[in-house]
Amino acid sequence: MSSPYPTYNQPPERKLTRSMTDKMIAGVCGGIAQYLGVDATLVRLVFGVLVLAGILPGVLAYIVAWIVMPAEF
């Protein structure tokens, strides 16, 4: 028996993972870029500006993201 309500295709579930194909150090910026659907260079530039604004918090955030974000499979 079919449902009287129309069914809609659900968009695929997006997961924030480190990129194993688009990486320079650990793939954090590449993974964020894939998640947001933007170019990885843009994410790296924004991250670079944030690091230059305050060295320690930016580097610490990258290391935490490296540890917390799972690698893509």
Predicted model as a PDB file, atoms N, CA, C, CB and O in Angstrom, pLDDT in the B-factor column:
MODEL        1                                                                  
ATOM      1  N   MET A   1       0.843  -1.158   0.000  1.00 58.00           N  
ATOM      2  CA  MET A   1       0.000   0.000   0.000  1.00 58.00           C  
ATOM      3  C   MET A   1       0.898   1.234   0.000  1.00 58.00           C  
ATOM      4  CB  MET A   1      -0.964  -0.010   1.212  1.00 58.00           C  
ATOM      5  O   MET A   1       1.814   1.334   0.817  1.00 58.00           O  
ATOM      6  N   SER A   2       0.650   2.146  -0.884  1.00 63.00           N  
ATOM      7  CA  SER A   2       1.476   3.344  -0.978  1.00 63.00           C  
ATOM      8  C   SER A   2       0.924   4.439  -0.068  1.00 63.00           C  
ATOM      9  CB  SER A   2       1.550   3.840  -2.435  1.00 63.00           C  
ATOM     10  O   SER A   2      -0.257   4.447   0.277  1.00 63.00           O  
ATOM     11  N   SER A   3       1.787   5.340   0.301  1.00 64.00           N  
ATOM     12  CA  SER A   3       1.416   6.440   1.182  1.00 64.00           C  
ATOM     13  C   SER A   3       0.653   7.503   0.403  1.00 64.00           C  
ATOM     14  CB  SER A   3       2.662   7.050   1.845  1.00 64.00           C  
ATOM     15  O   SER A   3       0.992   7.775  -0.748  1.00 64.00           O  
ATOM     16  N   PRO A   4      -0.366   8.111   1.001  1.00 74.00           N  
ATOM     17  CA  PRO A   4      -1.100   9.167   0.305  1.00 74.00           C  
ATOM     18  C   PRO A   4      -0.308  10.469   0.209  1.00 74.00           C  
ATOM     19  CB  PRO A   4      -2.415   9.425   1.006  1.00 74.00           C  
ATOM     20  O   PRO A   4      -0.695  11.384  -0.518  1.00 74.00           O  
ATOM     21  N   TYR A   5       0.792  10.547   0.939  1.00 71.00           N  
ATOM     22  CA  TYR A   5       1.616  11.755   0.937  1.00 71.00           C  
ATOM     23  C   TYR A   5       2.765  11.599  -0.039  1.00 71.00           C  
ATOM     24  CB  TYR A   5       2.152  12.057   2.347  1.00 71.00           C  
ATOM     25  O   TYR A   5       3.339  10.517  -0.155  1.00 71.00           O  
ATOM     26  N   PRO A   6       3.103  12.661  -0.737  1.00 69.00           N  
ATOM     27  CA  PRO A   6       4.221  12.552  -1.691  1.00 69.00           C  
ATOM     28  C   PRO A   6       5.536  12.345  -0.942  1.00 69.00           C  
ATOM     29  CB  PRO A   6       4.308  13.820  -2.585  1.00 69.00           C  
ATOM     30  O   PRO A   6       5.736  12.864   0.156  1.00 69.00           O  
ATOM     31  N   THR A   7       6.405  11.591  -1.553  1.00 70.00           N  
ATOM     32  CA  THR A   7       7.730  11.376  -0.965  1.00 70.00           C  
ATOM     33  C   THR A   7       8.737  12.222  -1.719  1.00 70.00           C  
ATOM     34  CB  THR A   7       8.134   9.870  -1.003  1.00 70.00           C  
ATOM     35  O   THR A   7       8.639  12.395  -2.934  1.00 70.00           O  
ATOM     36  N   TYR A   8       9.671  12.728  -1.011  1.00 74.00           N  
ATOM     37  CA  TYR A   8      10.708  13.569  -1.595  1.00 74.00           C  
ATOM     38  C   TYR A   8      12.057  12.915  -1.370  1.00 74.00           C  
ATOM     39  CB  TYR A   8      10.680  14.995  -0.992  1.00 74.00           C  
ATOM     40  O   TYR A   8      12.301  12.286  -0.341  1.00 74.00           O  
ATOM     41  N   ASN A   9      12.921  13.075  -2.347  1.00 74.00           N  
ATOM     42  CA  ASN A   9      14.270  12.538  -2.197  1.00 74.00           C  
ATOM     43  C   ASN A   9      15.014  13.359  -1.156  1.00 74.00           C  
ATOM     44  CB  ASN A   9      15.031  12.544  -3.554  1.00 74.00           C  
ATOM     45  O   ASN A   9      15.054  14.587  -1.224  1.00 74.00           O  
ATOM     46  N   GLN A  10      15.592  12.674  -0.211  1.00 72.00           N  
ATOM     47  CA  GLN A  10      16.378  13.332   0.814  1.00 72.00           C  
ATOM     48  C   GLN A  10      17.781  13.583   0.263  1.00 72.00           C  
ATOM     49  CB  GLN A  10      16.428  12.480   2.116  1.00 72.00           C  
ATOM     50  O   GLN A  10      18.347  12.720  -0.409  1.00 72.00           O  
ATOM     51  N   PRO A  11      18.348  14.768   0.546  1.00 73.00           N  
ATOM     52  CA  PRO A  11      19.723  14.989   0.115  1.00 73.00           C  
ATOM     53  C   PRO A  11      20.665  14.060   0.882  1.00 73.00           C  
ATOM     54  CB  PRO A  11      20.129  16.467   0.321  1.00 73.00           C  
ATOM     55  O   PRO A  11      20.369  13.675   2.013  1.00 73.00           O  
ATOM     56  N   PRO A  12      21.777  13.706   0.286  1.00 73.00           N  
ATOM     57  CA  PRO A  12      22.699  12.802   0.975  1.00 73.00           C  
ATOM     58  C   PRO A  12      23.218  13.460   2.250  1.00 73.00           C  
ATOM     59  CB  PRO A  12      23.879  12.410   0.051  1.00 73.00           C  
ATOM     60  O   PRO A  12      23.417  14.674   2.301  1.00 73.00           O  
ATOM     61  N   GLU A  13      23.428  12.654   3.260  1.00 78.00           N  
ATOM     62  CA  GLU A  13      23.915  13.153   4.534  1.00 78.00           C  
ATOM     63  C   GLU A  13      25.367  13.612   4.387  1.00 78.00           C  
ATOM     64  CB  GLU A  13      23.791  12.069   5.629  1.00 78.00           C  
ATOM     65  O   GLU A  13      26.222  12.870   3.903  1.00 78.00           O  
ATOM     66  N   ARG A  14      25.625  14.845   4.813  1.00 81.00           N  
ATOM     67  CA  ARG A  14      26.984  15.372   4.731  1.00 81.00           C  
ATOM     68  C   ARG A  14      27.686  15.142   6.059  1.00 81.00           C  
ATOM     69  CB  ARG A  14      26.979  16.880   4.364  1.00 81.00           C  
ATOM     70  O   ARG A  14      27.109  15.354   7.126  1.00 81.00           O  
ATOM     71  N   LYS A  15      28.930  14.710   5.983  1.00 86.00           N  
ATOM     72  CA  LYS A  15      29.729  14.506   7.180  1.00 86.00           C  
ATOM     73  C   LYS A  15      31.020  15.297   7.039  1.00 86.00           C  
ATOM     74  CB  LYS A  15      30.020  12.997   7.415  1.00 86.00           C  
ATOM     75  O   LYS A  15      31.627  15.352   5.970  1.00 86.00           O  
ATOM     76  N   LEU A  16      31.417  15.899   8.134  1.00 90.00           N  
ATOM     77  CA  LEU A  16      32.657  16.661   8.156  1.00 90.00           C  
ATOM     78  C   LEU A  16      33.804  15.705   8.429  1.00 90.00           C  
ATOM     79  CB  LEU A  16      32.608  17.793   9.222  1.00 90.00           C  
ATOM     80  O   LEU A  16      33.945  15.180   9.534  1.00 90.00           O  
ATOM     81  N   THR A  17      34.625  15.485   7.404  1.00 91.00           N  
ATOM     82  CA  THR A  17      35.771  14.586   7.523  1.00 91.00           C  
ATOM     83  C   THR A  17      37.004  15.259   6.938  1.00 91.00           C  
ATOM     84  CB  THR A  17      35.495  13.235   6.812  1.00 91.00           C  
ATOM     85  O   THR A  17      36.902  16.181   6.128  1.00 91.00           O  
ATOM     86  N   ARG A  18      38.166  14.784   7.360  1.00 93.00           N  
ATOM     87  CA  ARG A  18      39.412  15.268   6.770  1.00 93.00           C  
ATOM     88  C   ARG A  18      39.557  14.667   5.382  1.00 93.00           C  
ATOM     89  CB  ARG A  18      40.640  14.909   7.663  1.00 93.00           C  
ATOM     90  O   ARG A  18      39.304  13.479   5.182  1.00 93.00           O  
ATOM     91  N   SER A  19      39.960  15.482   4.433  1.00 90.00           N  
ATOM     92  CA  SER A  19      40.129  15.016   3.061  1.00 90.00           C  
ATOM     93  C   SER A  19      41.450  14.262   2.925  1.00 90.00           C  
ATOM     94  CB  SER A  19      40.077  16.200   2.070  1.00 90.00           C  
ATOM     95  O   SER A  19      42.494  14.733   3.376  1.00 90.00           O  
ATOM     96  N   MET A  20      41.392  13.104   2.307  1.00 90.00           N  
ATOM     97  CA  MET A  20      42.618  12.340   2.055  1.00 90.00           C  
ATOM     98  C   MET A  20      43.137  12.587   0.645  1.00 90.00           C  
ATOM     99  CB  MET A  20      42.372  10.843   2.266  1.00 90.00           C  
ATOM    100  O   MET A  20      44.243  12.164   0.309  1.00 90.00           O  
ATOM    101  N   THR A  21      42.341  13.272  -0.187  1.00 90.00           N  
ATOM    102  CA  THR A  21      42.768  13.540  -1.559  1.00 90.00           C  
ATOM    103  C   THR A  21      43.193  14.988  -1.753  1.00 90.00           C  
ATOM    104  CB  THR A  21      41.654  13.201  -2.528  1.00 90.00           C  
ATOM    105  O   THR A  21      44.090  15.263  -2.551  1.00 90.00           O  
ATOM    106  N   ASP A  22      42.570  15.916  -1.041  1.00 86.00           N  
ATOM    107  CA  ASP A  22      42.866  17.339  -1.195  1.00 86.00           C  
ATOM    108  C   ASP A  22      43.463  17.847   0.115  1.00 86.00           C  
ATOM    109  CB  ASP A  22      41.579  18.153  -1.582  1.00 86.00           C  
ATOM    110  O   ASP A  22      42.809  18.556   0.880  1.00 86.00           O  
ATOM    111  N   LYS A  23      44.715  17.472   0.357  1.00 86.00           N  
ATOM    112  CA  LYS A  23      45.331  17.871   1.613  1.00 86.00           C  
ATOM    113  C   LYS A  23      46.731  18.395   1.382  1.00 86.00           C  
ATOM    114  CB  LYS A  23      45.361  16.706   2.590  1.00 86.00           C  
ATOM    115  O   LYS A  23      47.411  18.016   0.428  1.00 86.00           O  
ATOM    116  N   MET A  24      47.152  19.285   2.289  1.00 90.00           N  
ATOM    117  CA  MET A  24      48.519  19.782   2.282  1.00 90.00           C  
ATOM    118  C   MET A  24      49.251  19.297   3.531  1.00 90.00           C  
ATOM    119  CB  MET A  24      48.540  21.325   2.201  1.00 90.00           C  
ATOM    120  O   MET A  24      50.394  18.846   3.454  1.00 90.00           O  
ATOM    121  N   ILE A  25      48.586  19.392   4.675  1.00 90.00           N  
ATOM    122  CA  ILE A  25      49.195  18.914   5.920  1.00 90.00           C  
ATOM    123  C   ILE A  25      48.405  17.707   6.421  1.00 90.00           C  
ATOM    124  CB  ILE A  25      49.231  20.044   7.004  1.00 90.00           C  
ATOM    125  O   ILE A  25      48.895  16.578   6.397  1.00 90.00           O  
ATOM    126  N   ALA A  26      47.176  17.960   6.874  1.00 91.00           N  
ATOM    127  CA  ALA A  26      46.378  16.864   7.429  1.00 91.00           C  
ATOM    128  C   ALA A  26      45.030  16.710   6.752  1.00 91.00           C  
ATOM    129  CB  ALA A  26      46.172  17.076   8.900  1.00 91.00           C  
ATOM    130  O   ALA A  26      44.301  15.770   7.066  1.00 91.00           O  
ATOM    131  N   GLY A  27      44.671  17.594   5.836  1.00 92.00           N  
ATOM    132  CA  GLY A  27      43.403  17.497   5.138  1.00 92.00           C  
ATOM    133  C   GLY A  27      42.253  18.199   5.828  1.00 92.00           C  
ATOM    134  O   GLY A  27      41.103  18.037   5.421  1.00 92.00           O  
ATOM    135  N   VAL A  28      42.538  18.985   6.878  1.00 93.00           N  
ATOM    136  CA  VAL A  28      41.471  19.672   7.605  1.00 93.00           C  
ATOM    137  C   VAL A  28      40.809  20.717   6.718  1.00 93.00           C  
ATOM    138  CB  VAL A  28      42.020  20.328   8.882  1.00 93.00           C  
ATOM    139  O   VAL A  28      39.584  20.726   6.595  1.00 93.00           O  
ATOM    140  N   CYS A  29      41.579  21.583   6.108  1.00 92.00           N  
ATOM    141  CA  CYS A  29      41.007  22.630   5.251  1.00 92.00           C  
ATOM    142  C   CYS A  29      40.318  22.030   4.027  1.00 92.00           C  
ATOM    143  CB  CYS A  29      42.102  23.613   4.805  1.00 92.00           C  
ATOM    144  O   CYS A  29      39.270  22.520   3.605  1.00 92.00           O  
ATOM    145  N   GLY A  30      40.891  20.985   3.460  1.00 93.00           N  
ATOM    146  CA  GLY A  30      40.264  20.313   2.329  1.00 93.00           C  
ATOM    147  C   GLY A  30      38.936  19.683   2.709  1.00 93.00           C  
ATOM    148  O   GLY A  30      37.985  19.717   1.928  1.00 93.00           O  
ATOM    149  N   GLY A  31      38.864  19.108   3.902  1.00 93.00           N  
ATOM    150  CA  GLY A  31      37.622  18.513   4.380  1.00 93.00           C  
ATOM    151  C   GLY A  31      36.551  19.559   4.643  1.00 93.00           C  
ATOM    152  O   GLY A  31      35.381  19.351   4.320  1.00 93.00           O  
ATOM    153  N   ILE A  32      36.948  20.685   5.231  1.00 93.00           N  
ATOM    154  CA  ILE A  32      36.003  21.773   5.476  1.00 93.00           C  
ATOM    155  C   ILE A  32      35.495  22.319   4.141  1.00 93.00           C  
ATOM    156  CB  ILE A  32      36.665  22.904   6.315  1.00 93.00           C  
ATOM    157  O   ILE A  32      34.309  22.620   4.003  1.00 93.00           O  
ATOM    158  N   ALA A  33      36.383  22.446   3.164  1.00 94.00           N  
ATOM    159  CA  ALA A  33      35.976  22.935   1.846  1.00 94.00           C  
ATOM    160  C   ALA A  33      34.986  21.990   1.183  1.00 94.00           C  
ATOM    161  CB  ALA A  33      37.196  23.121   0.949  1.00 94.00           C  
ATOM    162  O   ALA A  33      34.004  22.444   0.596  1.00 94.00           O  
ATOM    163  N   GLN A  34      35.222  20.692   1.264  1.00 92.00           N  
ATOM    164  CA  GLN A  34      34.282  19.720   0.693  1.00 92.00           C  
ATOM    165  C   GLN A  34      32.937  19.808   1.389  1.00 92.00           C  
ATOM    166  CB  GLN A  34      34.841  18.291   0.803  1.00 92.00           C  
ATOM    167  O   GLN A  34      31.897  19.729   0.735  1.00 92.00           O  
ATOM    168  N   TYR A  35      32.941  19.969   2.697  1.00 93.00           N  
ATOM    169  CA  TYR A  35      31.697  20.050   3.468  1.00 93.00           C  
ATOM    170  C   TYR A  35      30.889  21.290   3.083  1.00 93.00           C  
ATOM    171  CB  TYR A  35      32.004  20.069   4.975  1.00 93.00           C  
ATOM    172  O   TYR A  35      29.666  21.228   2.951  1.00 93.00           O  
ATOM    173  N   LEU A  36      31.585  22.416   2.906  1.00 93.00           N  
ATOM    174  CA  LEU A  36      30.912  23.661   2.572  1.00 93.00           C  
ATOM    175  C   LEU A  36      30.633  23.809   1.075  1.00 93.00           C  
ATOM    176  CB  LEU A  36      31.738  24.820   3.046  1.00 93.00           C  
ATOM    177  O   LEU A  36      29.832  24.653   0.672  1.00 93.00           O  
ATOM    178  N   GLY A  37      31.290  22.995   0.259  1.00 92.00           N  
ATOM    179  CA  GLY A  37      31.097  23.066  -1.186  1.00 92.00           C  
ATOM    180  C   GLY A  37      31.818  24.238  -1.831  1.00 92.00           C  
ATOM    181  O   GLY A  37      31.338  24.796  -2.817  1.00 92.00           O  
ATOM    182  N   VAL A  38      32.972  24.614  -1.281  1.00 95.00           N  
ATOM    183  CA  VAL A  38      33.770  25.710  -1.826  1.00 95.00           C  
ATOM    184  C   VAL A  38      35.157  25.184  -2.175  1.00 95.00           C  
ATOM    185  CB  VAL A  38      33.862  26.896  -0.816  1.00 95.00           C  
ATOM    186  O   VAL A  38      35.498  24.039  -1.877  1.00 95.00           O  
ATOM    187  N   ASP A  39      35.943  26.036  -2.807  1.00 94.00           N  
ATOM    188  CA  ASP A  39      37.300  25.666  -3.182  1.00 94.00           C  
ATOM    189  C   ASP A  39      38.188  25.600  -1.942  1.00 94.00           C  
ATOM    190  CB  ASP A  39      37.873  26.666  -4.205  1.00 94.00           C  
ATOM    191  O   ASP A  39      38.079  26.444  -1.052  1.00 94.00           O  
ATOM    192  N   ALA A  40      39.057  24.609  -1.882  1.00 93.00           N  
ATOM    193  CA  ALA A  40      39.926  24.432  -0.727  1.00 93.00           C  
ATOM    194  C   ALA A  40      40.906  25.596  -0.571  1.00 93.00           C  
ATOM    195  CB  ALA A  40      40.688  23.123  -0.846  1.00 93.00           C  
ATOM    196  O   ALA A  40      41.306  25.918   0.548  1.00 93.00           O  
ATOM    197  N   THR A  41      41.292  26.223  -1.670  1.00 94.00           N  
ATOM    198  CA  THR A  41      42.204  27.362  -1.593  1.00 94.00           C  
ATOM    199  C   THR A  41      41.580  28.513  -0.812  1.00 94.00           C  
ATOM    200  CB  THR A  41      42.593  27.831  -2.997  1.00 94.00           C  
ATOM    201  O   THR A  41      42.267  29.194  -0.052  1.00 94.00           O  
ATOM    202  N   LEU A  42      40.302  28.726  -0.993  1.00 95.00           N  
ATOM    203  CA  LEU A  42      39.598  29.774  -0.262  1.00 95.00           C  
ATOM    204  C   LEU A  42      39.613  29.495   1.241  1.00 95.00           C  
ATOM    205  CB  LEU A  42      38.153  29.898  -0.764  1.00 95.00           C  
ATOM    206  O   LEU A  42      39.860  30.400   2.038  1.00 95.00           O  
ATOM    207  N   VAL A  43      39.353  28.266   1.620  1.00 92.00           N  
ATOM    208  CA  VAL A  43      39.369  27.900   3.044  1.00 92.00           C  
ATOM    209  C   VAL A  43      40.776  28.067   3.608  1.00 92.00           C  
ATOM    210  CB  VAL A  43      38.875  26.440   3.247  1.00 92.00           C  
ATOM    211  O   VAL A  43      40.944  28.545   4.730  1.00 92.00           O  
ATOM    212  N   ARG A  44      41.786  27.674   2.836  1.00 93.00           N  
ATOM    213  CA  ARG A  44      43.169  27.825   3.308  1.00 93.00           C  
ATOM    214  C   ARG A  44      43.555  29.290   3.481  1.00 93.00           C  
ATOM    215  CB  ARG A  44      44.135  27.152   2.336  1.00 93.00           C  
ATOM    216  O   ARG A  44      44.250  29.641   4.435  1.00 93.00           O  
ATOM    217  N   LEU A  45      43.107  30.147   2.563  1.00 93.00           N  
ATOM    218  CA  LEU A  45      43.388  31.581   2.688  1.00 93.00           C  
ATOM    219  C   LEU A  45      42.721  32.173   3.919  1.00 93.00           C  
ATOM    220  CB  LEU A  45      42.924  32.326   1.440  1.00 93.00           C  
ATOM    221  O   LEU A  45      43.343  32.937   4.658  1.00 93.00           O  
ATOM    222  N   VAL A  46      41.462  31.826   4.143  1.00 89.00           N  
ATOM    223  CA  VAL A  46      40.749  32.326   5.326  1.00 89.00           C  
ATOM    224  C   VAL A  46      41.439  31.832   6.587  1.00 89.00           C  
ATOM    225  CB  VAL A  46      39.262  31.877   5.311  1.00 89.00           C  
ATOM    226  O   VAL A  46      41.632  32.601   7.529  1.00 89.00           O  
ATOM    227  N   PHE A  47      41.809  30.572   6.615  1.00 89.00           N  
ATOM    228  CA  PHE A  47      42.496  30.028   7.780  1.00 89.00           C  
ATOM    229  C   PHE A  47      43.844  30.721   7.989  1.00 89.00           C  
ATOM    230  CB  PHE A  47      42.694  28.514   7.624  1.00 89.00           C  
ATOM    231  O   PHE A  47      44.222  31.010   9.124  1.00 89.00           O  
ATOM    232  N   GLY A  48      44.566  30.987   6.902  1.00 89.00           N  
ATOM    233  CA  GLY A  48      45.857  31.680   7.008  1.00 89.00           C  
ATOM    234  C   GLY A  48      45.705  33.070   7.597  1.00 89.00           C  
ATOM    235  O   GLY A  48      46.514  33.484   8.427  1.00 89.00           O  
ATOM    236  N   VAL A  49      44.683  33.791   7.179  1.00 87.00           N  
ATOM    237  CA  VAL A  49      44.432  35.123   7.738  1.00 87.00           C  
ATOM    238  C   VAL A  49      44.102  35.017   9.219  1.00 87.00           C  
ATOM    239  CB  VAL A  49      43.284  35.829   6.983  1.00 87.00           C  
ATOM    240  O   VAL A  49      44.577  35.825  10.016  1.00 87.00           O  
ATOM    241  N   LEU A  50      43.296  34.031   9.597  1.00 82.00           N  
ATOM    242  CA  LEU A  50      42.944  33.852  11.002  1.00 82.00           C  
ATOM    243  C   LEU A  50      44.161  33.475  11.847  1.00 82.00           C  
ATOM    244  CB  LEU A  50      41.865  32.786  11.138  1.00 82.00           C  
ATOM    245  O   LEU A  50      44.287  33.904  12.993  1.00 82.00           O  
ATOM    246  N   VAL A  51      45.048  32.674  11.273  1.00 84.00           N  
ATOM    247  CA  VAL A  51      46.274  32.311  12.001  1.00 84.00           C  
ATOM    248  C   VAL A  51      47.148  33.534  12.196  1.00 84.00           C  
ATOM    249  CB  VAL A  51      47.058  31.211  11.250  1.00 84.00           C  
ATOM    250  O   VAL A  51      47.719  33.723  13.271  1.00 84.00           O  
ATOM    251  N   LEU A  52      47.262  34.371  11.168  1.00 86.00           N  
ATOM    252  CA  LEU A  52      48.102  35.563  11.292  1.00 86.00           C  
ATOM    253  C   LEU A  52      47.509  36.571  12.276  1.00 86.00           C  
ATOM    254  CB  LEU A  52      48.289  36.220   9.926  1.00 86.00           C  
ATOM    255  O   LEU A  52      48.246  37.348  12.883  1.00 86.00           O  
ATOM    256  N   ALA A  53      46.203  36.566  12.436  1.00 83.00           N  
ATOM    257  CA  ALA A  53      45.564  37.474  13.380  1.00 83.00           C  
ATOM    258  C   ALA A  53      45.923  37.105  14.818  1.00 83.00           C  
ATOM    259  CB  ALA A  53      44.043  37.456  13.190  1.00 83.00           C  
ATOM    260  O   ALA A  53      46.051  37.986  15.669  1.00 83.00           O  
ATOM    261  N   GLY A  54      46.079  35.864  15.085  1.00 79.00           N  
ATOM    262  CA  GLY A  54      46.452  35.384  16.419  1.00 79.00           C  
ATOM    263  C   GLY A  54      47.060  34.008  16.282  1.00 79.00           C  
ATOM    264  O   GLY A  54      46.332  33.023  16.160  1.00 79.00           O  
ATOM    265  N   ILE A  55      48.362  33.915  16.298  1.00 68.00           N  
ATOM    266  CA  ILE A  55      49.087  32.689  15.948  1.00 68.00           C  
ATOM    267  C   ILE A  55      48.620  31.465  16.740  1.00 68.00           C  
ATOM    268  CB  ILE A  55      50.566  32.894  16.172  1.00 68.00           C  
ATOM    269  O   ILE A  55      48.213  30.470  16.139  1.00 68.00           O  
ATOM    270  N   LEU A  56      48.670  31.514  18.047  1.00 71.00           N  
ATOM    271  CA  LEU A  56      48.404  30.330  18.853  1.00 71.00           C  
ATOM    272  C   LEU A  56      46.985  29.792  18.712  1.00 71.00           C  
ATOM    273  CB  LEU A  56      48.670  30.637  20.283  1.00 71.00           C  
ATOM    274  O   LEU A  56      46.832  28.583  18.537  1.00 71.00           O  
ATOM    275  N   PRO A  57      45.930  30.618  18.778  1.00 78.00           N  
ATOM    276  CA  PRO A  57      44.586  30.037  18.664  1.00 78.00           C  
ATOM    277  C   PRO A  57      44.330  29.338  17.322  1.00 78.00           C  
ATOM    278  CB  PRO A  57      43.554  31.119  18.863  1.00 78.00           C  
ATOM    279  O   PRO A  57      43.657  28.308  17.284  1.00 78.00           O  
ATOM    280  N   GLY A  58      44.853  29.881  16.241  1.00 80.00           N  
ATOM    281  CA  GLY A  58      44.643  29.265  14.933  1.00 80.00           C  
ATOM    282  C   GLY A  58      45.346  27.929  14.801  1.00 80.00           C  
ATOM    283  O   GLY A  58      44.775  26.967  14.287  1.00 80.00           O  
ATOM    284  N   VAL A  59      46.580  27.870  15.262  1.00 84.00           N  
ATOM    285  CA  VAL A  59      47.338  26.617  15.200  1.00 84.00           C  
ATOM    286  C   VAL A  59      46.712  25.589  16.131  1.00 84.00           C  
ATOM    287  CB  VAL A  59      48.824  26.849  15.571  1.00 84.00           C  
ATOM    288  O   VAL A  59      46.613  24.412  15.785  1.00 84.00           O  
ATOM    289  N   LEU A  60      46.294  26.027  17.298  1.00 86.00           N  
ATOM    290  CA  LEU A  60      45.652  25.121  18.248  1.00 86.00           C  
ATOM    291  C   LEU A  60      44.342  24.584  17.682  1.00 86.00           C  
ATOM    292  CB  LEU A  60      45.401  25.833  19.584  1.00 86.00           C  
ATOM    293  O   LEU A  60      44.041  23.400  17.834  1.00 86.00           O  
ATOM    294  N   ALA A  61      43.556  25.449  17.027  1.00 87.00           N  
ATOM    295  CA  ALA A  61      42.299  25.010  16.419  1.00 87.00           C  
ATOM    296  C   ALA A  61      42.564  23.984  15.321  1.00 87.00           C  
ATOM    297  CB  ALA A  61      41.526  26.214  15.847  1.00 87.00           C  
ATOM    298  O   ALA A  61      41.809  23.020  15.190  1.00 87.00           O  
ATOM    299  N   TYR A  62      43.616  24.169  14.532  1.00 88.00           N  
ATOM    300  CA  TYR A  62      43.942  23.219  13.465  1.00 88.00           C  
ATOM    301  C   TYR A  62      44.316  21.861  14.067  1.00 88.00           C  
ATOM    302  CB  TYR A  62      45.103  23.762  12.584  1.00 88.00           C  
ATOM    303  O   TYR A  62      43.879  20.818  13.580  1.00 88.00           O  
ATOM    304  N   ILE A  63      45.121  21.882  15.120  1.00 91.00           N  
ATOM    305  CA  ILE A  63      45.540  20.625  15.755  1.00 91.00           C  
ATOM    306  C   ILE A  63      44.342  19.904  16.364  1.00 91.00           C  
ATOM    307  CB  ILE A  63      46.605  20.892  16.839  1.00 91.00           C  
ATOM    308  O   ILE A  63      44.228  18.683  16.255  1.00 91.00           O  
ATOM    309  N   VAL A  64      43.453  20.655  17.002  1.00 93.00           N  
ATOM    310  CA  VAL A  64      42.251  20.039  17.577  1.00 93.00           C  
ATOM    311  C   VAL A  64      41.384  19.448  16.467  1.00 93.00           C  
ATOM    312  CB  VAL A  64      41.440  21.076  18.401  1.00 93.00           C  
ATOM    313  O   VAL A  64      40.876  18.336  16.607  1.00 93.00           O  
ATOM    314  N   ALA A  65      41.212  20.179  15.368  1.00 92.00           N  
ATOM    315  CA  ALA A  65      40.424  19.663  14.246  1.00 92.00           C  
ATOM    316  C   ALA A  65      41.077  18.418  13.659  1.00 92.00           C  
ATOM    317  CB  ALA A  65      40.262  20.739  13.158  1.00 92.00           C  
ATOM    318  O   ALA A  65      40.380  17.482  13.266  1.00 92.00           O  
ATOM    319  N   TRP A  66      42.391  18.396  13.596  1.00 92.00           N  
ATOM    320  CA  TRP A  66      43.127  17.244  13.082  1.00 92.00           C  
ATOM    321  C   TRP A  66      42.839  16.010  13.938  1.00 92.00           C  
ATOM    322  CB  TRP A  66      44.646  17.538  13.051  1.00 92.00           C  
ATOM    323  O   TRP A  66      42.694  14.908  13.410  1.00 92.00           O  
ATOM    324  N   ILE A  67      42.755  16.191  15.242  1.00 94.00           N  
ATOM    325  CA  ILE A  67      42.522  15.077  16.154  1.00 94.00           C  
ATOM    326  C   ILE A  67      41.049  14.654  16.138  1.00 94.00           C  
ATOM    327  CB  ILE A  67      42.951  15.457  17.579  1.00 94.00           C  
ATOM    328  O   ILE A  67      40.743  13.461  16.153  1.00 94.00           O  
ATOM    329  N   VAL A  68      40.144  15.631  16.109  1.00 94.00           N  
ATOM    330  CA  VAL A  68      38.720  15.347  16.266  1.00 94.00           C  
ATOM    331  C   VAL A  68      38.056  14.888  14.980  1.00 94.00           C  
ATOM    332  CB  VAL A  68      38.015  16.562  16.779  1.00 94.00           C  
ATOM    333  O   VAL A  68      37.203  14.001  15.016  1.00 94.00           O  
ATOM    334  N   MET A  69      38.427  15.473  13.839  1.00 92.00           N  
ATOM    335  CA  MET A  69      37.774  15.130  12.571  1.00 92.00           C  
ATOM    336  C   MET A  69      38.238  13.754  12.093  1.00 92.00           C  
ATOM    337  CB  MET A  69      38.074  16.203  11.492  1.00 92.00           C  
ATOM    338  O   MET A  69      39.440  13.506  12.003  1.00 92.00           O  
ATOM    339  N   PRO A  70      37.303  12.865  11.789  1.00 91.00           N  
ATOM    340  CA  PRO A  70      37.708  11.560  11.254  1.00 91.00           C  
ATOM    341  C   PRO A  70      38.166  11.703   9.810  1.00 91.00           C  
ATOM    342  CB  PRO A  70      36.549  10.544  11.349  1.00 91.00           C  
ATOM    343  O   PRO A  70      37.726  12.600   9.091  1.00 91.00           O  
ATOM    344  N   ALA A  71      39.044  10.818   9.400  1.00 91.00           N  
ATOM    345  CA  ALA A  71      39.507  10.800   8.014  1.00 91.00           C  
ATOM    346  C   ALA A  71      38.420  10.225   7.122  1.00 91.00           C  
ATOM    347  CB  ALA A  71      40.813   9.981   7.877  1.00 91.00           C  
ATOM    348  O   ALA A  71      37.675   9.332   7.528  1.00 91.00           O  
ATOM    349  N   GLU A  72      38.334  10.753   5.883  1.00 85.00           N  
ATOM    350  CA  GLU A  72      37.339  10.192   4.965  1.00 85.00           C  
ATOM    351  C   GLU A  72      37.770   8.791   4.550  1.00 85.00           C  
ATOM    352  CB  GLU A  72      37.155  11.102   3.716  1.00 85.00           C  
ATOM    353  O   GLU A  72      38.954   8.456   4.555  1.00 85.00           O  
ATOM    354  N   PHE A  73      36.796   8.000   4.199  1.00 81.00           N  
ATOM    355  CA  PHE A  73      37.090   6.622   3.806  1.00 81.00           C  
ATOM    356  C   PHE A  73      36.547   6.314   2.465  1.00 81.00           C  
ATOM    357  CB  PHE A  73      36.544   5.652   4.797  1.00 81.00           C  
ATOM    358  O   PHE A  73      36.704   5.195   1.978  1.00 81.00           O  
TER     359      PHE A  73                                                      
ENDMDL                                                                          
END                                                                             
